[in-house]
Amino acid sequence: MSDFDSDSLPDGEWDERGELAWNEFDWENYLREQDAVIRRYLTHYERLKHQSERIDEVAHLMGWDEQVWGAEDVDETEEAADATPANPGEFDLEPYTLHRNPVFIATKAIYLGLTQAWLRLAADADKVDQPLALAFQTTLHRGEQQSALAIQALDLGDYAMAISLFKRALREINASLALLDERAAAHHPAAAEFREDALPRLFDLREIWLRVMNECRSELERPVEDDDET
């Protein structure tokens, strides 16, 4: 990594702390680290998948606060990344990006587990009809895509848009559940086994998003403070 010339930035923006210019190698290492975090979450989740409070238990193992699913926690995460360390000069130089958002990590990890299991099943045409295989995979992809956009809106502080996008993601969850109904499971024994394992995961995704949506609504209902008040 190379240092920016702080004198070239307006108003000496980085005079206090400086800034690092990351090249492609730096960003690749960063992204690999975030991929490892997602795999670590999935490992904890798989181990605790039979626990009723698995969402909060995994969050605890990840070092997150159990109330991490709210809108306010986004600002707290960013502030923690920028906080002054106990020893001067020892800053966390890793940037805050969407990849570090706990809601993003949990969502990506649970979808990863679902997708990997479904692809193993859907690869065998004798185990599941290919139209069903394609349709269900499509709902997983769309749900993950809409949720990622929702979490990005959350990070930007646009809580109303985040709610709207989470609603779209929830519609995809409902579509996934509709495709994986009891009739499909009865027709495909292998799909029935997958369904038993997949339903709790889909409901966990819904639970996480609903928690965030409730916090977003609370933020939107909070009275706006007047900066001009004395």
Stockholm file with secondary structure:
# STOCKHOLM 1.0

chainA/1-230         MSDFDSDSLPDGEWDERGELAWNEFDWENYLREQDAVIRRYLTHYERLKHQSERIDEVAHLMGWDEQVWGAEDVDETEEAADATPANPGEFDLEPYTLHRNPVFIATKAIYLGLTQAWLRLAADADKVDQPLALAFQTTLHRGEQQSALAIQALDLGDYAMAISLFKRALREINASLALLDERAAAHHPAAAEFREDALPRLFDLREIWLRVMNECRSELERPVEDDDET
#=GR chainA/1-230 SS CEECCGGGSGGGTTTTTCCEECCHHHHHHHHHHHHHHHHHHHHHHHHTTTSTTHHHHHHHHTTCCTTTTSSHHHHHHHHHHHCCCSSTTCCCCSCCCGGGCHHHHHHHHHHHHHHHHHHHHHTCTTTSCHHHHHHHHHHHHHHHHHHHHHHHHHHTTCHHHHHHHHHHHHHHHHHHHHHTCHHHHHHCHHHHHHHHHHHHHHHHHHHHHHHHHHHHHHHHHSCCCCTTCC
#=GC SS_cons         CEECCGGGSGGGTTTTTCCEECCHHHHHHHHHHHHHHHHHHHHHHHHTTTSTTHHHHHHHHTTCCTTTTSSHHHHHHHHHHHCCCSSTTCCCCSCCCGGGCHHHHHHHHHHHHHHHHHHHHHTCTTTSCHHHHHHHHHHHHHHHHHHHHHHHHHHTTCHHHHHHHHHHHHHHHHHHHHHTCHHHHHHCHHHHHHHHHHHHHHHHHHHHHHHHHHHHHHHHHSCCCCTTCC
//
